[in-house]
Amino acid sequence: MSRSAKWSLRLLMFLTITFALMLSGVFDPLADSMKYTVTNLMNYIPTEKLEPYPDRVEDNYFTMYIMFNALVAAVIVFSGEKLVLLARNS
């Protein structure tokens, strides 16, 4: 398989798994429990324009939710690729 086909397949699998995880809502409780902690930590970062606190909480919640789903999807794609490689070599 060519290099570009491998990367295209990896990207397609990553996006598919991320989308499926986001639809399942499996990381919703984790992102919800961390949104205030992350927002309070980010209050220490100076910015030019301050947004109201509730807007920042919702923005951080959505960012955390996407980040957790993308991180797990990347781990799944990496693990799946390693399992396929091990299966081919044995």
C-alpha positions in Angstrom: 0.0 0.0 0.0 1.4 3.4 -0.9 2.3 5.9 1.7 -0.4 8.4 0.7 -3.0 5.6 0.8 -1.9 4.7 4.4 -2.1 8.2 5.6 -5.5 8.7 3.9 -6.8 5.6 5.6 -5.4 6.7 9.0 -7.1 10.1 8.6 -10.4 8.6 7.6 -10.3 6.1 10.5 -9.4 8.9 12.9 -12.2 11.2 11.8 -14.7 8.3 11.8 -13.8 7.2 15.3 -13.8 10.8 16.6 -17.2 11.4 15.1 -18.6 8.1 16.6 -17.2 8.9 20.0 -18.7 12.4 19.9 -22.1 11.0 18.9 -21.9 8.4 21.7 -21.2 11.1 24.4 -18.9 8.8 26.3 -16.7 11.7 27.4 -19.5 14.1 28.2 -19.3 13.5 32.0 -15.6 13.9 32.1 -15.6 17.2 30.1 -18.5 18.4 32.2 -16.7 17.8 35.5 -13.5 19.5 34.3 -15.0 22.6 32.7 -14.8 24.8 35.8 -11.3 23.6 36.7 -10.0 24.4 33.3 -11.8 27.8 33.1 -10.3 28.8 36.5 -6.8 27.8 35.4 -7.2 29.7 32.1 -8.2 32.8 34.1 -4.5 33.2 34.9 -3.6 33.6 31.2 -3.7 37.3 30.2 -5.9 38.1 27.2 -6.7 41.4 25.4 -10.4 41.0 25.5 -12.1 39.3 28.5 -15.2 37.3 27.8 -17.9 36.8 30.4 -17.2 33.8 32.7 -20.2 31.7 31.5 -19.2 32.0 27.9 -15.7 30.9 28.7 -17.0 27.9 30.7 -19.1 26.7 27.7 -16.2 27.3 25.2 -13.8 25.3 27.5 -16.4 22.5 27.9 -16.7 22.1 24.1 -12.9 22.3 23.7 -12.3 19.6 26.4 -15.0 17.4 24.9 -13.4 17.5 21.4 -9.9 17.1 22.8 -10.8 14.0 24.8 -12.6 12.4 21.8 -9.7 13.2 19.4 -7.1 11.9 21.9 -8.8 8.6 22.3 -9.4 8.3 18.6 -5.7 8.8 17.9 -4.8 6.1 20.5 -7.3 3.7 18.9 -5.9 4.3 15.4 -2.3 3.8 16.7 -3.2 0.7 18.6 -5.2 -0.8 15.7 -2.3 -0.2 13.4 0.1 -1.9 15.8 -2.2 -4.8 16.2 -2.5 -5.3 12.4 1.3 -5.1 12.2 1.7 -7.7 14.9 -0.9 -10.0 13.2 0.9 -9.8 9.9 4.3 -10.6 11.4 3.1 -13.6 13.3 
